[in-house]
């Protein structure tokens, strides 16, 4: 209950990140680490909130027929099955290595956003077996990374859907929230069974995440350019990553 002052920040994070196909795990996980959460508990809490925010946004996107469930199905199944494996690896990874990997992921994500995002979409054959295989392979890698780091994997899913599935950035973001909902919750269930979670904080935070996801998805559909939002929080990603690296390299 000591962390309830974070609820306005959590709302803002979920609002902004659901606009671009994320649930917020890239911010929640490092935020909780900086607050002194043990890495496995930070990952479990982050995944839970990530999944709630993504689910909230996905509901809105689904109603607007923006989610391409067929294209994302192989990705969804593979990432959902692989996320628990990442969660189980988490206790085996030293905290120092864990933080360094998370910081590197954040810097890579920020760099991708700063340079303008993934390539322009192009048409693909929806029945292509190779695309299904690419989706399954990508899903396995994304799921393990998501479970290990406490992130939903959307930062990897969106460019995959644009470059290999030929989606527009908005449809890719919408489909990403659909996939991230399942990968996040799968990883969360594995984490919470092993490490537990502070429900006194997590449940109010989940309500705030749901409201943020609703607000963010509606804004993305009607008013806001995802490119502008990406560049804003790319700067914040760099700041968080720098703080994490400072904590590890200059204790």
C-alpha positions, 0 to 999 in steps of 0.5 A, a space after each residue: 500500500 506504500 506505493 499508491 502515490 504511483 497511481 497517477 504515473 501508472 495511469 499516464 504510462 498506460 495511456 501513452 504506451 497503449 497508443 503504440 501497441 504496448 502495455 507499459 512493461 518497459 516502464 513499469 519494470 524499471 520503475 519497480 526496480 528503482 523503487 527496490 522491488 526484487 527483480 522477480 517481484 518487479 517482473 510479476 507486477 509489471 507483467 500483470 499491469 502490462 496485461 491489464 493495460 493491453 487488454 483494455 486497449 485491445 477491447 477498444 481496438 477489437 470493437 473498431 475492427 483494427 485487430 488482425 487476429 488471424 495474422 497474429 495467431 501464430 505469434 500469440 500462441 508461441 509467445 504465450 507458451 514461451 513466456 513462462 519459460 522466461 519467467 522460470 529463468 528469471 531467478 537464475 539470472 543475477 540481478 546485475 545481469 538482469 538490470 543490464 539486459 533490461 537497460 539494453 532492451 530499453 536503449 534499443 527500443 528508444 533508438 528504433 523509435 527515434 529513427 522513425 520506426 519500422 519500414 513502410 508496410 507492404 502487402 503479404 500473402 495471408 496464407 503464406 506458410 513461411 509467414 506463419 513459421 516466422 510468426 511462431 519463431 518470433 513468438 518463441 523469442 519474444 515470449 521468453 524475453 517478455 517473461 524474463 524481463 517482465 515486459 509484454 514484448 510489444 516493442 518487438 511485435 509491432 515492427 515484426 507485424 509491419 515488416 513481415 505482415 505488411 500492416 499499417 502502424 496503427 493496425 500493428 499497434 492494435 494487433 500487438 495489444 491483443 497479443 501482448 495481453 496473452 503473453 503478459 498474463 501467461 508470464 505473470 501466472 508463472 511469476 506469481 506462482 513462484 514469487 507472489 505479488 503485493 495485491 494491495 498495490 497491484 489491484 488499484 494499479 490494475 484499475 488505473 491501468 485499465 482506465 489508462 488503456 481505454 483513454 490511450 486507445 481512444 486517443 490513438 484512434 481519433 486524435 494522436 499520431 503514434 510517431 509523435 508519442 514514440 519520440 516523446 517516450 523514447 527520451 524517457 526510455 533513455 533516461 530510465 535506462 541511464 538511471 538503471 546503468 548508473 545503479 549497476 555500474 556506479 553503485 
